[in-house]
Amino acid sequence: MYHYSDTLTQFKRQKEAKMEKIKELRSQIEKLKNEIANLGDMRPGSLTRQRRKWGKEYWQISYTHRGRGRTGYVSDARHEEALRQTEAYKRFKGICLELVDLSVELAKLTDKESVT
């Protein structure tokens, strides 16, 4: 037998679950924003070890910035720092993708909330 109170209880549970999901998404978004703030210096690109014809080796960084491909030299002394910066940039890009995914999910939930 169908009861109005059962429907109301089910509606309340759904609403509470939705509000909990919104709270969880906002928490995850804040966590990612804090992670971005703590990344430190970054630069795009990848480092490779190159060798000249006569055998001398050097570090080369290759990257694309504002639609233009670029290359540059990195000294042995700065290699570790440049490597950390490129890894931080890759992490930044990954965080941005996660952030957009979560933000879209949050927007869908809050848009539905305002309609109903």
N, C-alpha and C positions, 0 to 999 in steps of 0.2 A: 504494500500500500504506500502511496506517495504522500509524504508529509512536507509541508512548507518549511518547517523547522529544520529538516534534513538538508534541504536546498540552501537555506540561509547559513547553516553551519558549514556546508561545503564551500559556499561563496566566501565566507570569512577565512577559511583555511587557504583557499586559493589566493586571496588578497594578502594574507600574512606571508605566504610563500613568495609571492611576487615582491613584497616589500623587503623581505630578507635577501632576495636575489639582487635587488637594487642596491641595498646596503653593501653586499659583498662585492659587487662590481665597482662601486665607488671606492671601496677600500683597496681593491686591486689597482685601480687607476692611480690613486694617491701613492701607493707603493712604487709603481713604475715611474711616476714623476720624481719621486725622491731618488730613485736609482739613476735617472738621467742627471739630476743635480749633482750626484756624486761621481760621475764618470771621469771627470778631469779633462785634461787636454786631449783632443782628438784630431785626426786628419784622415781623409779618405785615401784609399789606395792599397797597394800591396808592395811588399819589399821582395826583391830577388837579388841573388848574388850573381854578378856578371863577371866575365873574364875577357880581358883584351887579348889581341892576337899574341902579344909578347908575354902573356901569362899573368899580368897584374890583375888582381881582383878588386871589385868595388861593389857597394850596395847601390841599387837603383830603386827608386820609388816611382810607380806608375799609377796614375789616377785620372779620373774625369771630374772636372769641376765646371759647372755652368755650361755643360754641353761640349767642352773642349778637353781632348785628351792631353795629358801632360806627363812628362817624366822629369826626374831630378836625381841628383846624387845625394847620398847620405853617408856621412863619414862613419868609420868603424866605431868611433867614440859615441856617436849619437844613434847608432843602430838600435840598441835596446829601447831607448826612449821612443824612437820612431815606430818600432814594433808595438809598443804599448799603446801609442796613439792610434795606430791603424786598427788594433784590436778593440779599442774603446769605441771607435767610429762604427765598426761592424756591430758591436753590442748596441750602440745607439740606434742604428737602423732597425735592428731586431726589436728593440723596446718600442720604437715608434709604430711598427706594424702591430704589435700586441696592443698598444695603447689605442690605436684606431679601431681594432677589432672590438675591444671592450667598450669603447665609446659608442660605437654603432649599436652594439647590443643594448647598452644602457638607454640610448635614444629610442630604440624600438620599444623597450619596456615603458619608458616614461611617456612616449607619445600615445601608446595604448591606454595608459592610465588617464591621460587628460581627455581622451575621447569617451571613455566609459563613465 
